[in-house]
Each structure stands twice: as structure tokens, then as C-alpha cells.
Amino acid sequence: MNPAQLVRYEVADGVGVVTVENPPVNALAPGMREGVIEAVARANADPDVRALVLIGAGGNFIAGADIRQFGTARAVSTRDSAKVLDASEKPVVAAIDGYALGGGLEHALACHYRIGTARAKLGLPEVTLGIIPGGGGTQRLPRLIGPEAAADLIVSGRHASADEALRLGLLDVLTDASDLRAAAIRYARSVADVRPLPRVSERGDRIAAAAADPAMLESLRKSVARKARHLKAPLEAMACIEAAVQRPFDEGLLLEQRRFAELENADEAKALRYAFFAERQAAKIPGVDKGQTPQPVRSAAVIGAGTMGGGIAIAFADAGIPVKILEVSEEALTRGMQRIRETFEARVKRGSLSPAEMEKRLARIQSVRDYESIADCDAVVEAVFERIDIKQQVFGRLDTVMKPGAVLLTNSSAIDIDVMAAATRRPEDVAGAHFFAPANVMKLCEVVRGSSTSAATLLRAMKMGRDMGKICAIAGSCDGFAANRSRTPMMTETMLMLEEGARPAQIDKVMMAFGYPLGPFAVNDISGLDVSYEGRKRRAAADPGYRKLHVPDRLVEMGRKGQKTGAGWYRYEPGDRAPHPDPVVDEVIAAVASELGIAQRSFDDEEILHRLLFASVNEACKVLEDGKAYRASDIDVMWLHGFGFPRHRGGLMYWADTVGADRIHRQVCEWHEKYGRRWAPSALLGAVAAAGGRLRDATGKEST
Ligand code: 3H9
């Protein structure tokens, strides 16, 4: 958009109306801040103007700085335009519809009044991008709503609803007028003569109590440090909030400016910006027009009331989408519904859901026992036992009963989509919707395309996932699809390193230091060691060259299946989830190593990290080579949201670039010589290394 059109100024009823417009979310592009500054000057110089309104066009206020501009020099900053708004001699009213985020909310905070609609969402999400609010947000927000509420919003980066914003004092007025502009003009006229102007920068009442109570700030700082984990930005934000309480406004602003500048170009911020755009990129299907808008899924069905089916049904109900859960056996259905109820009850017990809301969500889940009852649903997700013959039967039935145009989805984590599509006369409507366990918690939905899946089906499945609050990325159909396929080699190396002398606790410690919330063995104890046991047996039977994982196999055969049996990779005390290293596991490892004639040695932390992640980088490159993912960044999105890969590392492939494709390729080749075919180097990895390129820019082959 032409910068001249980014900010419009007009006078209505003696009020200067400043409208910013930069679709889709009015991010602050170059020229916008200048436009606001100029409009405020015009209004202040015009004797016929008594007050101002700052408003966004197109259903949003301002969603913040343009994230693409970070890391580049900016002539005029939000700090400057906020200062001009704050200093205006005539009152300025921020009129907020939709998003007021980051630099957008900072503009609103610099205004003298804030009026919002019920659709308003307000927040300072900067820490999610590795930075802190840099336009006075850390100084004005605590002065307006108090340091505790400000720290909560700034450190979580969450969006407050209009109701909450009103309660906190972030909004002065919540209007139900259908015309926000007209309501804001009326409001501006009503406050036109108020003097002195209520400047947030001059308020001291909300910080006075904290200023007199250092212990309160100390405990707030500790609680932020606990939540920040590996991130710098929340700690820096907290330091600025403390300055807001303890120092004059201008000093606090200077501190904020310094800390912002330090963070803006740090690795953490670069990785988090990359992750932001990778997520949005993943929503795009190459060659498919952005303008195509799929119909939303308004009603859904889930086949199978097991753990996965139940989790998916809960995810639909959480998103407000009515869902029918189908199980032919009465007993399995009752058990499944009971488990669903228990999941909701646990949330009520934790305080994250009210009993009334639980009942509302439960009412959205209807249990049914025959296929005819689901015929009218817009989408169906099959989540039955992972057996090809059973899946084919289900798809045959779905083909017979489902209304034309319904999307037929499978939650299979490995079976070829084409096999299921072939059981129907509408293979173009069949795709995978691979949710990760627990489906009501994990954010990733891997949408899997078969060879006949239409773009319309993919788009609709993506929209459905997005409406369920999931982050979607598309994979091609192959064993393990893109996410699990790229992760399996890492899991294999985790187990095989044990035979050479590493210990579960050491490996877990390395991965937690890298940024994972839990190490792979602790996670495996939660998901259950038995889950992959059968799959390994199948693979071993089918492939004589398959490298068996003797240690986990033996643990499963000993009944050590993880937390559910009180022991797995670790030992657990009854009623306690804390993992304790167990000498029994060491004995199993030693026995396997001696039987295989493998000498034990020690590992340093870097070797552990590289061995695990390089194995997966190599496989991820093969996934791209085979055309089973569109882009390397899609694989990063899968790792971030399916496997808890630390977000401040960007994703597997982004992280790989920080090491360098060349170094990884050389190491993979060395391990190939040493360990054999499971380390066969990817041609794509070799090509990127030879060209001195970046893995994160790699794309999948066009054909599949
Ligand atoms: C900041 O303000 C720092 C200040 O303190 C600094 C002072 C010095 N920039 O997500 P969607 C694009 S930090 C650039 O699909 P939704 C997005 O890429 C900033 N582009 O829609 C996408 O483009 P495309 C603080 C942006 O409805 C399109 O808009 N602000 C920006 O699901 C639609 O986005 C934030 O962190 C942006 N700021 O969600 C807010 N925002 O179609 C970041 C969006 O080409 N934004 N785009 O792929 C969001 O969280 C979500 O976009 C939002 C809308 C909730 C607003």
C-alpha cells in the first residue's frame, strides 16, 4: 500500500479522526508512525478541532510493529509516535476493534482514553518474538493496571479479551455500538474539555503500593524467572517493569529502549521471528490461490472412542464444534465417554475450566453407535486401531453413508492414505489429519495428502485444524509421514547410544539443557515404551537389515512400560512422577552391550546432542528429497508443535543452519562409515553443504 494511504486524517463534528489502514491487521509499516505524528500536529494546530480519535480500518486497531522490519533501521519508532500522542494538548481517544497488540497497544496506551468493542483483543506479545515492548509498553502498562497485572500480560504475551481489559482498567469504556467510529467521536466530544489530561505516563496511583513493598516485586521477579525457563526477554521485561515502579517515567523509557535494542538482533529473537513466519507459511499450499476460502467444518464425527478418538472429540468440543463419536461396541463407547468426562473433570479440578463450561462442552459431544447417525457431518476423522483391513472397512462404510462433499480424514500415524482412499469412490475427499497425543493438548495437526487428495480437501482440513486451535502443516503420505519419519532416527540414536555407554539421565539432561521441557526418556516413560514395541517387531520381521533396539525391547518384555507400570527408563515412587535413575536399567544396558560385544565409553554433551539431532536433520532432508514436505520450514513447525522442540531454537532445520550444513554433512558421512546404512547421507544435505546454502530454505520436490 502507498504510504500516503496508510494514515487518513479528517475532521468530523469537531473531532480529528486519524485512521490507520494497512491490511490485513494494520501492522505498523514505514510511514504509519510518521502519518500519526503529522495528524496529531494538524489537529493540535486546528482551532476547530477539540479532540482526536485514533482508529484502525478493517476491523482491527493495530496488530503491532511490522515483524519483517525487525533487525533493520527505522527512521521513526513507536516510541516517537507514542510520545507525540501522549503530549497532545487535546485529548486523544483510542478506538479499538479487533487486535491492539504490541506497538498497536503501545499507541493506545499513549492515548488519553481507550474505548473498545466486545471484539477487542489487547496484548503485548513481544516476548513471544524474543523482544520486549519497545514503545513505552513496559512503562505505561504497569502505571495503568498495576505491576502484577502488567507482568502477567507482558510475560505471557497473551491477549486480554475486551471484558478483561475493562476489568483491568485497560479499557475505559466497552461499547456495544455498531459504529465504533461514531461512538468514539461522541466519546471524544464528551471528554474534550477535561483538564488536566489523564496521561498514563503521569499516573502514580497503581504503582504506589508496589513501590512501597519491595518484597512484592521480589516475589514477582522470582515467579517470572521460574516461567522464563531458557528465555531472556521475560527477564528483561520484568527488569523494565521494576523500573516503572521505582524510577521516573523517562528513566524507565531509556532502560526499555536499551534492553529492546540488545534483544532485537539476538539469536533468540531471530529464531522466534523465523518461527512466527514459518507457522504462517505452513498454512499455504504451493500453487493454490490464496484467495480460495474453504467452507468451515460446522459439525464433525470421530470414529473410535479410544484415547486418540476421545482427545480429538474433546478438541472439537473445546473449539465449539459439535461432534459425534462413533463406536460400534456399547462397552467401548461407555468407557470412551467416561474418559472424556474425566479429562474435563481434571481441568475443572485444576481450575482451568468452570463446571458450567464443562457441561457445555460435554453437551457438544454426542455418542452414537451407527454410521447413519453421522451421515450429515461436514467432516469425519477416523481414529480406529492401526490395522489396514479395519481402516479400509471403515472408509468403505464412510463412502456409503457420508453426504457428498464431506471430508473423510484419517488420524493414522503411518498407513498410506491411498490405501484408505482406494476403499472409497471419492479419493479426492480423503486426507490425513494426524493429531499428536494427547490430541486435546498438542498443537500440531499434520495434514496428509494422498496422491488423489484435492486441494479443496486439503484447504478444508487445514481450516478445520486451524479452527480447532491447531497449527497445521502438510505432509505427503509415507511411513511416519513427515513429522514422525524425521523424528524416528533421533529416537533410534537415543536408544543405540545407551549400548555404547551413555545413560538415560545424561541424555535427558543434555536435551533439557538444549531447551526441551523434558528429555526423550522421561517423555517415553509418559507415552509408554510399549507404544513403539509392536512397530519395531513388524519392521524387524520385514527387513533383515533392520537394526534392533534391544534395550527398550527387553524393558518392555520385563513389564517396564513407563510411568503406568511404575518403571520404564526410570523408577517411580507410588503417586509420584519424579524419575529416579534405576540400576536395573544399567544392568540391562550392560548385558545387551556385552552380548553385542560393544565396548562402553563416555560421551560428551555435544556429541550426544549432535548424534541425536544430526540423525533427524539427515532424515528431514530425505523427507524433502522425496517430496513428502513442501518446505524445510514446515518440518520446523512440526517439530515445534508436535515434539516440544525449543521454540527459541527456531526448529530442527533452522537450528541445523546455526551449526552449518557442511559440518553436519561431514559428520553424517563419518558416522555412515562407522555405523552403516542408517546414516546414509541425504543427497539434498550434500548439495546444500556443497553450495554453502541454508537448510531452512530447502523445498520439497514438486511431484508428490
Ligand atoms: C511490536 O509491536 C514491538 C513494539 O513494541 C516495538 C516498538 C519499537 N507484522 O496470523 P495471521 C501477517 S512486536 C507483519 O495469519 P490471524 C501475517 O504474516 C509485534 N506481518 O492472522 C499474515 O500474512 P500472510 C507485536 C504480520 O487472524 C497475515 O498478517 N505484534 C503481523 O490468525 C495474517 O496473519 C505481534 O506479535 C505483524 N505484526 O492472527 C502480533 N501480524 O497472509 C503478531 C500479522 O502473508 N500477529 N501479520 O501470511 C499475530 O499474532 C497474528 O497475526 C494476529 C492475527 C493475532 C494479529
Boltz pocket constraint, residues with backbone or C-beta under 6 A from the ligand:
constraints:
  - pocket:
      binder: B
      contacts: [[A, 24], [A, 25], [A, 27], [A, 28], [A, 63], [A, 64], [A, 65], [A, 66], [A, 67], [A, 68], [A, 77], [A, 78], [A, 79], [A, 99], [A, 101], [A, 102], [A, 103], [A, 104], [A, 106], [A, 125], [A, 126], [A, 129], [A, 132], [A, 133], [A, 134], [A, 135], [A, 137], [A, 277], [A, 280], [A, 281]]
      max_distance: 6.0
